[in-house]
């Protein structure tokens, strides 16, 4: 028997029976205990058609960070969204020794969550998996577990990373490309030239330049906002989720002291050679100006995936969070994909 259990369920509104959307509405919190970790999943949305989308957040984030704007207003109206705090992240709790393979254990957590959702809401529910950034690596790892793809109807990777060395190697070229584009357009050429000159001195293959590259990536993102290339968006609702719904002290402690992405970086984690094993429908969404996980990652995944049903979308006005910068297009594409493969 697998070692997981639902340890609490709260705030259930509605039921699967009836004829109005209100009666099908779910708003509850479940906690999944697996291998010493107690992980909350915030379950919100319309359960009429029994379609659930499980959100795997990125590094340093938390599940409810995604519950605002169009995701809440559009996707929760059509489906049940499951905003989950991963092991050691967000509001998760527990005491357990650090495993030899943390990424693999966290992928097992994903599978445990999927099995709990099926046990609680019915074996006939349809599960879609959506991973952002680090969540892309986590979701891909979970899908590569033996005989586990059959738990899901589709995989949505949002600026997801499946190859950490490729991400590191491509950031320098991505920043140079953006700077050259803006210089050619005559957009604040002095600022972009200064950034271009600084990035040119970096060695994308040198470990010594890893953190300087990240520093320049932060400068690039700031400059994209300042020069009007990308519209900056931070909703008051997201701030509320961070401060009120999520304990910021607990979150920041996990963010600073317990980053699973560091394990992936240390071992040059790459799943490139195994992507042919993924055969379920896949939607890849990447931001054109993403310097954290450049869109070359999406193109590489698209070429390698074994699925006959795969799509790659490059959002032209986005950095690393297309669900925030182009929310209407984002929800349109997700709804279109889910309706096609549900």
N, C-alpha and C positions, 0 to 999 in steps of 0.2 A: 504493500500500500504506500502511495506517495505521501510524503510528510508535509502536508499543508492542511490548513483549516481556516474557515471564516470565523473570526473571533468576535465580531460585532457588526450589527446592522442597524442603522439609525435613519430616521426621518423619511420613511416611506410614504409617498403621496400617490394615491391612485392604485390601479390594478391592471392586469392584462385584459380583463373583460370589460364590456361596455362599448359605447359607440362614439364618445367624444374624446378629443385629444387630451383634455384634462384628466380623464379617467385612465388614460394610458401613461400619464406622466410619472416618471421616476425621479425622485430627488433624495438620494440616500448616500450614506457613507458605509463602506464595508472595509474591514481590516483583514488582510490575508497574512497568516503566519506561515512562514516557510523557512526552514533551516535557520531558526533563531531570530529571524527578522519579522517585525510586525509592520506591515506596509499598508497605509490607507489608500483606498481607491474611491474617488468621489464620482458617483454615478448620477448623471443628469440627462434628461431628455425624453423624447417620445418613443415609447416601447411598443407602439401599435404593431409595427412590422417586424419587431424583434431583430433589428439591425443595430449592432453595437460597434463603436469605433474606440479602440484602446489607444490612448495617447502615451507615447514614450518620450519624456522630456529630455532636453539636452543637458550637458554638463553644467552644474551649478544652478540648475533651475528646479522647478517643482511642478507637479501636475496642474494645479489650479492657475498657474501662470498663463495657461492657454484658454482659460474660461472667461473670455470677454469678447466684445465686438461681434464680428460676423460668425465666429465659431459658436458663440452662445446663441446669437439671435437667429442664425440660419440652420446650422448643423443640429443643434438641440431640438429644433422644431421638427426635423425629419427623422433623426436617429437618437440613440442613446450614446452619449459621450462618456467615456471612462477616463477620468483624469487621475493618474496613478503616481504616487511618490515611490521612487525606486529605493531599494535597499541602501540605507545610510544617507538618504537624500530627503529634502523637504521635512515632512513631519513623521517619517519612519522612525521606529524605535527597535530596540533589541540589543542583546549582548551575545556576541559570537566571535570566535577567532577569525582572523583574516584568512581566507582560503588560499590554496596554492594557485587557483585559477578563478579570480574574482569575476571576470567577464563571463565565463561559462556559468558560474553560479547565478549571476544576475539574469542570464538568459533562461536558466531554469525557473527563476522567479516569474518571468514573463509567462512561461508555460503554466506554472501553478496558478497565476491569476486567470488565464484563459479557462483552465479547467474549473476553477471556482465559479467563474461567471456562468459557465454552462451548467454546473451543478445547481446553482441558485436560480437562474432565470430560465433554464430549459435547454435540453440538448439540441433543440431545433433553432436556437438563436444563431444568427450569422455574425461572425466576428471579423472586423477589418483591423489591421494593425497600422498605426501611423507613428513614425519615429522622426524626431527632429534632431539634426546634428549628431551628437553622441548617441541619441536614441536610434539613429540609423544604424550604427554599429551594433547596438544592443538587439534591435529587432532582427537584423540580418543574422546575427549569431543564433537567436532563438529559432528562426526559420530553418536554419541548417541542422538543428537537432533532429535526430533520426525520427522519421514518421510524424513530424510535428507540423508540417505545412498544412496538413489536412484539417487543422483546427481553425484555419483562417480562410476567408473568401478572397482576400486581397491584401496587398502591402503598399503603403503610401510612404515614400521616403521624402522628407522635406529638408533639403540641404543636408542630407544624411552622409555620413562618412563610413566607408567600408574599407578604406586603406589609409592608415595614418601617415606612412611615409609619402604617399602620393599627395596627400593634403599639404604636408609640410613643404614638399618640393615645388608645388604649384603656386604657392602664395606669392612668391617674389614675381613670377611672370604675370600673375593676375594683377598685381598692383602696378607694375610697369605698363601693362596694357591699358588699364584705366587712366593712368596719368597721361599717356600718349594720346588717348582718345580725347581727353578734356583739353589738352594743349592744342590739338588740331582744331577743336571747336572754338578756340579762343576764350575758354571759360576760366577766368582767374588763372591765367597762364603762369604768373609768378609763383603762386602757391603750389600749383601742380608740378612745375619744373623743379621746385625745391624738394618736393617729395620724391620725384623721379630720380633726382641726383642722389638722394640719401639711400633709396632702395637699390639703386644700381651697384652700390658698394657691398651689398649683402651677398653671401654665398648660400644659396638655397640648400646645398648639400652638407653644409657645415653645422654640426651640433652647437658650436659656439655662437652661431648666428640665429639659433632657434628663437630665443626670447627677444632679441632685437627685431626679428622679423614680426613677431607678434605685436611689438610696440609700434612698428610702422603700420601694421594692419589696423590698429586702433586709430592712428593718425589718419589713415585713408578713410575709414568710416566717418570720422569726425568731419573731414574735409568734404566728403560726399554730401553730408547734411548741410554744411556751411555754404557750399557753393550751389545748392539747390538741385543737385543731380537726383537726390533721393529726398522724399518728404519725410521728415522725422515725425514719428507717431508714438506717443505714450499715453494710453487712455487712463483716465482717473480710475476706471474699474480695475485695470491691471495693478495700479498702485494699491487699491483697496485689497485686492487678492494677496498682495505681497505683505501688507502690514497687518491686516485684520484676519483674513481667512488662514493665513500662513504665519506661524511665529517667526519673525525675521531673525531672532537670535539663534534659534535652532537651525534655521535654514543656512544662515551665514557660517555657523560653526561647521556644519556638514560641508558647505562649499569650500571652506578653507582647509579642513583637516581630513576630509574623506572623499577624495575625488577619484572615482574609478577610471576616469579618462587618463589619469597619470599612469595607471598600470598598463593601459593600452599603448600609451606613448613609449613607456620604458621597454616594451617588448616589440616595438615596431609592428603593431597588430595590423594584419591585413587579411581580408577575406576574398581578395580579387580572384584567386585561382579556384574558388569554390562557388562563385556566383552562377556558374552553369547549372548548379544543383537546384537553384530556385526556379520553380516552374509555375507558380501561381501567378495570377494577374498582378502587375506592378505599375504604379504611377510614381514617376520621379519628378519632383518639383525643386528647382534651384533658382537662386537669385543671380541675375547677370553680373551684379557688382559685389557678390559675396567674396570677401577676402579671408574668411575663416575656413569655409569649405568651398573652394572655387568650383564653378560649374563644370570644369573638366572632370570632376568626380562623377557628376551625373552622366556625362557622355561615356566615361569609362564603364560605369555600371550598366548603362543601356547596351553597350556592345557585348558585355560579358554575360548578362543574365540569360538563363536558359528558358525563360518564359516566352511563349509565342505571343502572349498578350501583354505588351509593355509599351509605355509611353513616357516620353521625356518632355517636360515643359520648362522653358527658361523664362522666368518673369523679368521683364525688361526694366522694371522700376523698383527692384528689390535688392537688398543686401543679404543678410543672413536670416531674416524673419519675414518671408513673403506673406505669411498669414496676418502679419501686422501692417505691412506696407502696401500690399495689394489684396486686402481682405475679400472684396467682392469677387474678384477673379479666382482667388484661392477657393472659396466655398463653392463657386460654380464648378470648378474642375473636380473637386472632391465629390460633390453630389453626382455629377455626370459619371464619374468612375464607379462610385458605389452602386448607382442605379443600373449600370451596365453589367456588373458582376455579382450582384446580390442574389 
